[in-house]
Amino acid sequence: MPFDESLLNIDYLVFSSHKTATQTLIGTFNYNGFNSRHCHTLRKSIKMEGYFQDYLNAYLMKNKRKLTVISSFREPIERHMSSFFQCYGTKAIRNKEVKDKFETILYRYSIEELCEQFIHELNNKSCSGMMNESIMDIIKELNINLNDLNYDKKNKFGLYENNIIKLYIFDFKFITQNMSNILTNITNKEIIVKNSNTSEDKWYKEIYHEFKKTLVIPSQTIVDVYSYKSDLIKLFNEDDYDTILNNALKKYSTIT
């Protein structure tokens, strides 16, 4: 299939799930003189589900080099909380689902009602981006075994490379805390970070902080959310899965 010329002219593709620092990554790349794009899913963002391998081949043919792709994985509950607020905050206004912030549920609902809504969406797997994990999409498209991604759990870094792709994978907290050094090593150029789309910059940041302090998630909901992401949780963590799950139960639920 033919591909958008702009996708063949990029230096880096940030192919990472919703609320995993994608805006900061592409903003930083572009600010430092690198043409980059981002996508959360192949189906919606760049519309090439089932054709990602063909795209990488087309990129290689045009540019005589393999495309560098960057992705990260974020602890599920934290990611879904951030997605929840983004969806009902800035996204709802941007998509004209509401006229302004005063019509959003973030403004109209009490903190308790927001917590109930969030838990309801977790239970129904209807949170924005919940069913999508970019790294799983990539390995499916390229027929890669998850363990072949060569993720170093101690150094929070992975590099997988074949004849058509150079894929970097990172732990979300690690890349956000070390972005300048990481991107400097990837690009071989001193990088200045430009943060973007963070909760601290949003009009709802105080509501978000109060929500996080108030939220208590039923233990079975946490078990279910973690179960769905278990393969990636195991890949990205040094501790065994049961320890990680128990820590999440202690953090988010009063029932352990």
Backbone as CSV, one residue per row, in Angstrom:
resi,resn,N_x,N_y,N_z,CA_x,CA_y,CA_z,C_x,C_y,C_z
1,MET,0.832,-1.188,0.000,0.000,0.000,0.000,0.872,1.244,0.000
2,PRO,0.423,2.344,-0.618,1.196,3.588,-0.595,1.133,4.222,0.794
3,PHE,2.229,4.866,1.188,2.282,5.493,2.497,2.440,7.000,2.357
4,ASP,1.858,7.709,3.313,1.961,9.162,3.357,3.433,9.551,3.286
5,GLU,3.762,10.438,2.351,5.158,10.845,2.149,5.760,11.410,3.431
6,SER,4.937,12.080,4.231,5.472,12.672,5.458,5.968,11.601,6.422
7,LEU,5.367,10.416,6.380,5.800,9.329,7.251,7.101,8.687,6.772
8,LEU,7.426,8.915,5.518,8.672,8.378,4.971,9.834,9.354,5.128
9,ASN,9.535,10.565,5.584,10.563,11.600,5.707,10.951,11.912,7.142
10,ILE,10.490,11.094,8.087,10.791,11.362,9.489,12.149,10.767,9.891
11,ASP,12.690,11.310,10.980,13.922,10.760,11.550,13.606,9.714,12.622
12,TYR,12.530,9.972,13.393,12.158,9.077,14.479,10.645,8.940,14.552
13,LEU,10.205,7.732,14.894,8.794,7.488,15.159,8.641,7.118,16.628
14,VAL,7.853,7.916,17.335,7.525,7.602,18.721,6.210,6.828,18.687
15,PHE,6.315,5.525,18.757,5.155,4.637,18.698,4.933,4.104,20.110
16,SER,4.118,4.821,20.865,3.961,4.502,22.277,2.527,4.774,22.707
17,SER,2.067,4.024,23.684,0.679,4.100,24.109,0.333,5.468,24.695
18,HIS,-0.975,5.720,24.789,-1.484,6.982,25.320,-0.932,7.260,26.709
19,LYS,-0.480,8.503,26.932,0.044,8.964,28.220,1.303,8.211,28.643
20,THR,2.238,8.106,27.711,3.549,7.535,28.029,4.663,8.474,27.546
21,ALA,4.415,9.779,27.684,5.394,10.833,27.363,5.604,11.043,25.868
22,THR,4.643,10.653,25.051,4.815,10.795,23.604,4.947,12.250,23.160
23,GLN,4.130,13.134,23.734,4.182,14.542,23.324,5.509,15.180,23.711
24,THR,6.014,14.853,24.872,7.311,15.391,25.282,8.419,14.859,24.391
25,LEU,8.346,13.585,24.036,9.363,12.996,23.165,9.391,13.649,21.790
26,ILE,8.234,13.757,21.142,8.266,14.340,19.793,8.552,15.839,19.851
27,GLY,8.044,16.508,20.894,8.346,17.929,21.037,9.829,18.163,21.223
28,THR,10.460,17.290,21.981,11.902,17.394,22.206,12.681,17.089,20.934
29,PHE,12.304,16.033,20.246,12.961,15.719,18.977,12.858,16.890,18.002
30,ASN,11.660,17.386,17.814,11.448,18.441,16.833,12.159,19.738,17.226
31,TYR,12.153,20.064,18.513,12.842,21.266,18.986,14.340,21.188,18.703
32,ASN,14.876,19.970,18.769,16.311,19.781,18.556,16.674,19.479,17.105
33,GLY,15.728,19.706,16.202,16.037,19.620,14.778,15.803,18.280,14.128
34,PHE,15.111,17.368,14.812,14.809,16.063,14.237,13.326,15.989,13.897
35,ASN,13.031,15.582,12.689,11.645,15.443,12.259,11.080,14.139,12.831
36,SER,10.045,14.265,13.642,9.486,13.060,14.264,7.971,13.088,14.225
37,ARG,7.392,11.923,14.342,5.934,11.756,14.443,5.652,10.822,15.605
38,HIS,4.399,10.841,16.067,4.039,9.889,17.092,2.738,9.190,16.722
39,CYS,2.567,8.023,17.268,1.287,7.333,17.143,1.085,6.488,18.391
40,HIS,-0.172,6.350,18.778,-0.525,5.485,19.905,-0.946,4.108,19.413
41,THR,-1.616,4.083,18.264,-2.049,2.822,17.664,-1.853,2.907,16.153
42,LEU,-1.702,1.757,15.525,-1.591,1.741,14.068,-2.948,1.918,13.413
43,ARG,-3.982,1.516,14.128,-5.325,1.560,13.536,-5.831,2.990,13.383
44,LYS,-5.639,3.820,14.401,-6.186,5.166,14.365,-5.160,6.214,13.966
45,SER,-3.985,6.173,14.591,-3.041,7.279,14.458,-2.482,7.437,13.049
46,ILE,-1.946,6.355,12.489,-1.353,6.459,11.157,-1.960,5.461,10.166
47,LYS,-3.003,4.789,10.601,-3.840,3.951,9.735,-3.026,2.952,8.906
48,MET,-2.212,2.157,9.575,-1.471,1.128,8.843,-1.449,-0.196,9.598
49,GLU,-2.538,-0.485,10.312,-2.645,-1.766,10.996,-2.545,-2.900,9.976
50,GLY,-1.655,-3.832,10.223,-1.429,-4.933,9.296,-0.411,-4.614,8.218
51,TYR,0.070,-3.347,8.190,0.999,-2.930,7.138,2.262,-2.286,7.703
52,PHE,2.497,-2.442,8.989,3.639,-1.770,9.601,4.958,-2.288,9.029
53,GLN,5.037,-3.578,8.804,6.255,-4.144,8.219,6.479,-3.613,6.809
54,ASP,5.401,-3.472,6.038,5.513,-2.903,4.693,5.997,-1.455,4.759
55,TYR,5.492,-0.724,5.751,5.924,0.672,5.927,7.411,0.742,6.240
56,LEU,7.882,-0.119,7.143,9.296,-0.116,7.499,10.164,-0.464,6.294
57,ASN,9.693,-1.374,5.465,10.424,-1.711,4.241,10.458,-0.529,3.275
58,ALA,9.327,0.165,3.157,9.258,1.330,2.283,10.181,2.438,2.795
59,TYR,10.217,2.611,4.105,11.101,3.615,4.710,12.564,3.270,4.421
60,LEU,12.916,2.003,4.601,14.284,1.553,4.350,14.672,1.770,2.889
61,MET,13.766,1.460,1.975,14.046,1.605,0.561,14.275,3.080,0.195
62,LYS,13.475,3.966,0.757,13.583,5.385,0.426,14.801,6.039,1.082
63,ASN,15.065,5.696,2.335,16.081,6.415,3.111,17.413,5.679,3.247
64,LYS,17.444,4.433,2.787,18.665,3.622,2.873,19.126,3.444,4.322
65,ARG,18.187,3.487,5.227,18.465,3.213,6.633,17.179,2.724,7.289
66,LYS,17.332,1.954,8.333,16.155,1.468,9.055,15.602,2.572,9.954
67,LEU,14.301,2.538,10.178,13.664,3.543,11.012,13.930,3.262,12.488
68,THR,14.201,4.323,13.241,14.344,4.212,14.691,12.994,4.507,15.339
69,VAL,12.520,3.562,16.131,11.225,3.661,16.799,11.454,3.632,18.303
70,ILE,10.705,4.467,19.025,10.842,4.544,20.474,9.494,4.280,21.132
71,SER,9.500,3.433,22.161,8.266,3.117,22.864,8.563,2.962,24.350
72,SER,7.535,3.152,25.179,7.736,2.975,26.619,6.501,2.335,27.238
73,PHE,6.691,1.790,28.426,5.606,1.145,29.151,5.456,1.807,30.506
74,ARG,4.199,2.093,30.870,3.909,2.786,32.124,3.054,1.909,33.027
75,GLU,3.307,1.981,34.317,2.500,1.242,35.285,1.013,1.483,34.980
76,PRO,0.213,0.418,34.859,-1.144,0.531,34.302,-2.086,1.491,35.018
77,ILE,-2.158,1.437,36.341,-3.119,2.282,37.047,-2.772,3.756,36.864
78,GLU,-1.498,4.093,37.007,-1.063,5.477,36.799,-1.395,5.944,35.383
79,ARG,-1.123,5.087,34.421,-1.400,5.457,33.035,-2.895,5.672,32.815
80,HIS,-3.722,4.788,33.354,-5.167,4.906,33.131,-5.750,6.118,33.846
81,MET,-5.205,6.469,35.003,-5.649,7.691,35.666,-5.337,8.910,34.803
82,SER,-4.140,8.961,34.279,-3.741,10.086,33.443,-4.582,10.157,32.173
83,SER,-4.849,9.002,31.573,-5.689,8.948,30.368,-7.115,9.397,30.661
84,PHE,-7.619,8.981,31.810,-8.982,9.349,32.226,-9.141,10.871,32.280
85,PHE,-8.187,11.538,32.895,-8.269,13.000,33.017,-8.023,13.689,31.679
86,GLN,-7.116,13.160,30.896,-6.886,13.737,29.571,-8.135,13.622,28.711
87,CYS,-8.776,12.456,28.759,-9.955,12.195,27.937,-11.105,13.128,28.291
88,TYR,-11.354,13.299,29.591,-12.496,14.105,30.021,-12.143,15.582,30.234
89,GLY,-10.864,15.890,30.119,-10.420,17.273,30.278,-10.138,17.939,28.952
90,THR,-8.880,17.931,28.541,-8.486,18.641,27.312,-9.061,18.001,26.040
91,LYS,-9.113,16.671,26.008,-9.612,16.011,24.797,-11.087,16.305,24.548
92,ALA,-11.890,16.294,25.603,-13.326,16.569,25.461,-13.567,17.972,24.912
93,ILE,-12.757,18.927,25.348,-12.876,20.303,24.854,-12.369,20.390,23.414
94,ARG,-11.219,19.773,23.160,-10.629,19.816,21.815,-11.550,19.189,20.770
95,ASN,-12.223,18.096,21.142,-13.127,17.413,20.209,-14.532,18.011,20.197
96,LYS,-14.708,19.089,20.936,-15.977,19.822,20.997,-17.129,18.967,21.533
97,GLU,-16.773,18.026,22.401,-17.804,17.258,23.101,-18.469,18.137,24.167
98,VAL,-17.719,19.107,24.634,-18.229,20.122,25.568,-17.710,21.474,25.106
99,LYS,-18.348,22.545,25.571,-17.941,23.880,25.140,-16.705,24.393,25.871
100,ASP,-16.622,24.084,27.136,-15.501,24.576,27.933,-15.323,23.673,29.150
101,LYS,-14.359,24.009,29.986,-14.041,23.148,31.142,-15.201,23.041,32.123
102,PHE,-16.057,24.041,32.152,-17.162,24.033,33.105,-18.218,22.978,32.771
103,GLU,-18.183,22.456,31.529,-19.131,21.415,31.134,-18.547,20.012,31.276
104,THR,-17.270,19.913,31.537,-16.646,18.593,31.658,-17.056,17.929,32.967
105,ILE,-16.985,16.592,32.986,-17.309,15.890,34.228,-16.246,16.148,35.289
106,LEU,-15.035,16.512,34.859,-13.985,16.819,35.826,-14.365,18.020,36.668
107,TYR,-15.096,18.941,36.067,-15.535,20.135,36.786,-16.868,19.911,37.487
108,ARG,-17.761,19.157,36.844,-19.127,19.019,37.369,-19.249,17.940,38.445
109,TYR,-18.464,16.875,38.339,-18.577,15.771,39.287,-17.800,16.065,40.572
110,SER,-18.270,15.479,41.650,-17.493,15.500,42.890,-16.313,14.536,42.731
111,ILE,-15.328,14.632,43.621,-14.186,13.726,43.588,-14.657,12.288,43.743
112,GLU,-15.625,12.064,44.619,-16.150,10.713,44.837,-16.809,10.174,43.569
113,GLU,-17.551,11.035,42.857,-18.194,10.611,41.613,-17.165,10.303,40.537
114,LEU,-16.099,11.080,40.489,-15.028,10.810,39.524,-14.354,9.476,39.832
115,CYS,-14.140,9.195,41.105,-13.555,7.909,41.491,-14.462,6.754,41.080
116,GLU,-15.751,6.906,41.289,-16.708,5.864,40.899,-16.700,5.652,39.394
117,GLN,-16.657,6.742,38.647,-16.634,6.645,37.191,-15.371,5.947,36.701
118,PHE,-14.254,6.306,37.294,-12.979,5.703,36.905,-12.977,4.201,37.176
119,ILE,-13.417,3.802,38.349,-13.463,2.377,38.691,-14.422,1.633,37.763
120,HIS,-15.542,2.259,37.456,-16.497,1.662,36.508,-15.829,1.411,35.156
121,GLU,-15.048,2.359,34.687,-14.391,2.206,33.382,-13.269,1.182,33.437
122,LEU,-12.587,1.098,34.562,-11.578,0.044,34.713,-12.242,-1.332,34.638
123,ASN,-13.351,-1.484,35.343,-14.050,-2.776,35.369,-14.594,-3.155,34.001
124,ASN,-14.990,-2.163,33.228,-15.558,-2.421,31.905,-14.524,-2.338,30.781
125,LYS,-13.273,-2.100,31.175,-12.174,-1.968,30.204,-12.492,-0.922,29.133
126,SER,-13.112,0.179,29.576,-13.506,1.222,28.633,-12.716,2.511,28.804
127,CYS,-11.697,2.507,29.683,-10.838,3.686,29.811,-10.159,3.973,28.476
128,SER,-9.962,5.240,28.193,-9.299,5.627,26.953,-7.934,4.953,26.844
129,GLY,-7.709,4.217,25.755,-6.429,3.567,25.511,-6.168,2.315,26.319
130,MET,-7.144,1.857,27.092,-6.901,0.736,27.999,-6.560,-0.561,27.267
131,MET,-7.213,-0.800,26.149,-7.021,-2.058,25.447,-5.818,-2.036,24.503
132,ASN,-5.126,-0.897,24.462,-3.996,-0.758,23.547,-2.676,-0.703,24.305
133,GLU,-1.730,-1.529,23.902,-0.357,-1.427,24.369,0.533,-1.457,23.128
134,SER,1.186,-0.352,22.886,1.937,-0.193,21.639,3.003,-1.264,21.443
135,ILE,3.686,-1.635,22.518,4.749,-2.630,22.381,4.183,-3.970,21.926
136,MET,2.994,-4.316,22.422,2.358,-5.554,21.976,1.940,-5.450,20.510
137,ASP,1.497,-4.269,20.091,1.159,-4.059,18.679,2.382,-4.257,17.791
138,ILE,3.513,-3.720,18.232,4.745,-3.819,17.445,5.185,-5.264,17.281
139,ILE,5.212,-6.013,18.391,5.696,-7.398,18.278,4.732,-8.255,17.454
140,LYS,3.446,-7.924,17.521,2.471,-8.649,16.717,2.685,-8.368,15.235
141,GLU,2.866,-7.097,14.892,3.050,-6.709,13.492,4.323,-7.300,12.891
142,LEU,5.376,-7.390,13.700,6.677,-7.819,13.191,7.019,-9.269,13.547
143,ASN,6.042,-9.971,14.151,6.252,-11.376,14.528,7.489,-11.557,15.401
144,ILE,7.582,-10.704,16.413,8.695,-10.748,17.355,8.224,-11.408,18.648
145,ASN,9.086,-12.205,19.242,8.808,-12.746,20.566,9.103,-11.661,21.598
146,LEU,8.223,-11.497,22.577,8.384,-10.446,23.572,9.753,-10.502,24.246
147,ASN,10.234,-11.681,24.537,11.524,-11.833,25.216,12.713,-11.481,24.330
148,ASP,12.481,-11.372,23.027,13.553,-10.996,22.109,13.841,-9.500,22.116
149,LEU,13.057,-8.740,22.872,13.257,-7.288,22.905,14.485,-6.886,23.717
150,ASN,15.094,-7.846,24.385,16.366,-7.621,25.076,16.282,-6.496,26.101
151,TYR,15.210,-6.513,26.881,15.051,-5.464,27.880,15.908,-5.748,29.099
152,ASP,16.750,-4.774,29.471,17.608,-4.863,30.639,16.850,-4.287,31.833
153,LYS,16.353,-5.155,32.718,15.502,-4.700,33.825,16.253,-3.813,34.804
154,LYS,17.523,-4.025,34.958,18.303,-3.224,35.892,18.512,-1.814,35.364
155,ASN,18.837,-1.697,34.093,19.116,-0.384,33.507,17.909,0.254,32.830
156,LYS,16.755,-0.439,32.876,15.483,0.104,32.369,15.565,0.489,30.888
157,PHE,16.174,-0.381,30.094,16.456,-0.039,28.710,16.447,-1.300,27.845
158,GLY,15.889,-1.189,26.664,15.902,-2.310,25.739,16.154,-1.845,24.319
159,LEU,16.895,-2.630,23.570,17.135,-2.334,22.154,16.982,-3.610,21.348
160,TYR,16.018,-3.573,20.433,15.816,-4.680,19.499,16.101,-4.156,18.102
161,GLU,16.845,-4.940,17.341,17.192,-4.493,15.996,17.164,-5.669,15.027
162,ASN,16.517,-5.455,13.894,16.608,-6.421,12.798,16.919,-5.653,11.517
163,ASN,16.614,-6.219,10.372,17.031,-5.573,9.118,16.176,-4.389,8.713
164,ILE,15.039,-4.133,9.403,14.168,-3.028,8.994,13.804,-2.062,10.122
165,ILE,14.191,-2.356,11.363,13.800,-1.486,12.473,14.870,-1.471,13.551
166,LYS,14.996,-0.315,14.181,15.793,-0.168,15.399,14.819,0.296,16.464
167,LEU,14.476,-0.585,17.400,13.418,-0.333,18.369,13.991,-0.191,19.773
168,TYR,13.778,0.991,20.358,14.154,1.241,21.740,12.908,1.153,22.612
169,ILE,13.018,0.453,23.736,11.907,0.413,24.689,12.417,0.822,26.069
170,PHE,11.577,1.580,26.786,11.979,2.120,28.077,10.861,2.001,29.096
171,ASP,11.247,1.977,30.355,10.317,2.173,31.448,9.939,3.655,31.477
172,PHE,8.651,3.949,31.623,8.148,5.322,31.563,8.850,6.258,32.546
173,LYS,8.953,5.846,33.802,9.575,6.718,34.795,11.043,6.964,34.466
174,PHE,11.712,5.938,33.969,13.126,6.089,33.645,13.325,7.076,32.497
175,ILE,12.521,6.960,31.453,12.727,7.855,30.311,12.333,9.285,30.646
176,THR,11.303,9.479,31.465,10.915,10.844,31.822,11.943,11.499,32.733
177,GLN,12.610,10.707,33.544,13.610,11.257,34.466,14.995,11.412,33.829
178,ASN,15.222,10.744,32.709,16.555,10.753,32.082,16.489,11.054,30.592
179,MET,15.475,11.816,30.170,15.228,11.973,28.743,16.384,12.626,27.989
180,SER,16.975,13.651,28.557,18.066,14.334,27.858,19.217,13.380,27.559
181,ASN,19.645,12.623,28.558,20.752,11.685,28.367,20.378,10.573,27.398
182,ILE,19.156,10.055,27.526,18.721,8.964,26.657,18.699,9.400,25.196
183,LEU,18.064,10.540,24.930,17.946,10.996,23.543,19.279,11.492,22.993
184,THR,20.134,12.000,23.868,21.481,12.374,23.435,22.239,11.149,22.950
185,ASN,22.098,10.041,23.680,22.765,8.800,23.271,22.183,8.239,21.980
186,ILE,20.864,8.374,21.806,20.227,7.848,20.606,20.594,8.665,19.376
187,THR,20.606,9.991,19.525,20.797,10.886,18.368,22.242,11.305,18.143
188,ASN,23.093,11.074,19.149,24.480,11.565,19.094,24.538,13.086,18.977
189,LYS,23.568,13.747,19.604,23.524,15.210,19.625,23.027,15.637,21.009
190,GLU,23.613,16.699,21.560,23.181,17.192,22.860,21.722,17.641,22.783
191,ILE,20.892,17.059,23.640,19.445,17.268,23.540,18.927,18.126,24.691
192,ILE,18.091,19.103,24.338,17.380,19.917,25.323,15.936,19.429,25.364
193,VAL,15.437,19.088,26.539,14.090,18.533,26.689,13.045,19.638,26.712
194,LYS,11.953,19.404,25.997,10.796,20.297,26.014,9.590,19.513,26.517
195,ASN,9.256,19.691,27.780,8.130,18.966,28.364,6.811,19.441,27.773
196,SER,5.897,18.495,27.584,4.606,18.841,26.980,3.535,17.878,27.466
197,ASN,2.307,18.387,27.579,1.135,17.563,27.878,1.251,16.830,29.211
198,THR,1.791,17.504,30.214,1.884,16.902,31.539,0.723,17.387,32.398
199,SER,0.368,16.592,33.398,-0.776,16.934,34.243,-0.545,18.238,35.009
200,GLU,0.709,18.551,35.287,1.012,19.773,36.028,0.723,21.027,35.217
201,ASP,0.595,20.877,33.908,0.307,22.022,33.039,-1.183,22.197,32.776
202,LYS,-2.013,21.296,33.295,-3.435,21.291,32.955,-4.254,22.111,33.947
203,TRP,-5.399,22.571,33.468,-6.301,23.337,34.334,-6.874,22.478,35.461
204,TYR,-6.862,21.168,35.268,-7.462,20.277,36.260,-6.444,19.677,37.231
205,LYS,-5.251,20.234,37.329,-4.197,19.590,38.115,-4.571,19.442,39.594
206,GLU,-5.271,20.419,40.165,-5.649,20.311,41.574,-6.713,19.220,41.777
207,ILE,-7.646,19.124,40.823,-8.648,18.053,40.877,-7.952,16.692,40.769
208,TYR,-6.983,16.615,39.883,-6.234,15.380,39.659,-5.514,14.939,40.934
209,HIS,-4.865,15.886,41.610,-4.155,15.544,42.842,-5.124,15.066,43.927
210,GLU,-6.266,15.727,44.035,-7.258,15.331,45.041,-7.846,13.967,44.705
211,PHE,-8.073,13.722,43.425,-8.569,12.429,42.950,-7.610,11.311,43.358
212,LYS,-6.323,11.516,43.118,-5.331,10.486,43.421,-5.230,10.228,44.930
213,LYS,-5.420,11.268,45.723,-5.380,11.095,47.181,-6.611,10.340,47.692
214,THR,-7.742,10.515,46.997,-9.018,9.956,47.455,-9.274,8.546,46.937
215,LEU,-8.779,8.250,45.754,-9.116,7.016,45.049,-8.742,5.763,45.836
216,VAL,-9.700,4.877,45.989,-9.475,3.540,46.545,-10.107,2.549,45.569
217,ILE,-9.299,1.706,44.972,-9.766,0.783,43.936,-9.985,-0.600,44.534
218,PRO,-11.108,-1.239,44.242,-11.326,-2.614,44.730,-10.176,-3.525,44.321
219,SER,-9.798,-4.398,45.214,-8.638,-5.257,44.956,-8.809,-6.107,43.699
220,GLN,-10.031,-6.623,43.457,-10.236,-7.475,42.286,-10.061,-6.686,41.000
221,THR,-10.431,-5.407,41.019,-10.236,-4.555,39.842,-8.751,-4.415,39.537
222,ILE,-7.949,-4.212,40.559,-6.499,-4.096,40.368,-5.926,-5.402,39.832
223,VAL,-6.362,-6.502,40.401,-5.898,-7.821,39.936,-6.230,-8.004,38.457
224,ASP,-7.426,-7.621,38.056,-7.850,-7.778,36.662,-7.037,-6.889,35.723
225,VAL,-6.834,-5.630,36.109,-6.065,-4.700,35.271,-4.636,-5.196,35.113
226,TYR,-4.046,-5.631,36.206,-2.671,-6.121,36.141,-2.567,-7.428,35.354
227,SER,-3.577,-8.265,35.483,-3.570,-9.526,34.743,-3.536,-9.282,33.238
228,TYR,-4.310,-8.305,32.797,-4.371,-7.995,31.375,-3.023,-7.504,30.847
229,LYS,-2.240,-6.857,31.707,-0.944,-6.305,31.301,0.221,-7.143,31.827
230,SER,-0.039,-8.339,32.291,0.951,-9.101,33.045,2.241,-9.380,32.278
231,ASP,2.148,-9.669,30.991,3.359,-9.975,30.223,4.326,-8.792,30.207
232,LEU,3.785,-7.591,30.015,4.641,-6.409,29.987,5.122,-6.034,31.386
233,ILE,4.270,-6.215,32.365,4.680,-5.938,33.748,5.867,-6.826,34.124
234,LYS,5.808,-8.081,33.764,6.914,-9.005,34.050,8.175,-8.614,33.285
235,LEU,8.008,-8.186,32.048,9.156,-7.814,31.222,9.889,-6.602,31.783
236,PHE,9.139,-5.627,32.297,9.725,-4.342,32.664,10.118,-4.217,34.141
237,ASN,9.956,-5.264,34.930,10.230,-5.148,36.352,11.194,-6.220,36.838
238,GLU,12.056,-5.818,37.764,13.002,-6.758,38.355,12.318,-7.702,39.337
239,ASP,11.356,-7.177,40.089,10.658,-8.002,41.077,9.741,-9.007,40.396
240,ASP,9.408,-10.085,41.102,8.489,-11.063,40.549,7.074,-10.483,40.523
241,TYR,6.233,-11.073,39.691,4.898,-10.524,39.436,4.050,-10.411,40.706
242,ASP,4.092,-11.416,41.567,3.279,-11.387,42.781,3.676,-10.217,43.685
243,THR,4.967,-9.939,43.766,5.437,-8.807,44.571,4.937,-7.492,43.991
244,ILE,5.018,-7.371,42.689,4.567,-6.147,42.016,3.069,-5.946,42.226
245,LEU,2.300,-7.024,42.070,0.855,-6.944,42.267,0.517,-6.587,43.707
246,ASN,1.176,-7.189,44.661,0.916,-6.893,46.068,1.234,-5.439,46.394
247,ASN,2.294,-4.913,45.803,2.630,-3.501,46.004,1.539,-2.595,45.444
248,ALA,0.980,-2.977,44.306,-0.109,-2.201,43.706,-1.353,-2.267,44.581
249,LEU,-1.630,-3.427,45.144,-2.786,-3.572,46.030,-2.633,-2.702,47.272
250,LYS,-1.441,-2.653,47.819,-1.190,-1.805,48.984,-1.324,-0.330,48.640
251,LYS,-0.908,0.029,47.442,-0.918,1.434,47.046,-2.315,1.947,46.714
252,TYR,-3.112,1.110,46.019,-4.372,1.593,45.476,-5.623,1.059,46.177
253,SER,-5.458,0.049,47.038,-6.632,-0.567,47.657,-6.411,-0.725,49.152
254,THR,-7.503,-0.628,49.892,-7.417,-0.857,51.338,-7.510,-2.341,51.662
255,ILE,-7.873,-3.146,50.650,-8.036,-4.593,50.841,-6.873,-5.308,50.169
256,THR,-6.040,-5.970,50.930,-4.908,-6.705,50.378,-4.995,-8.167,50.757
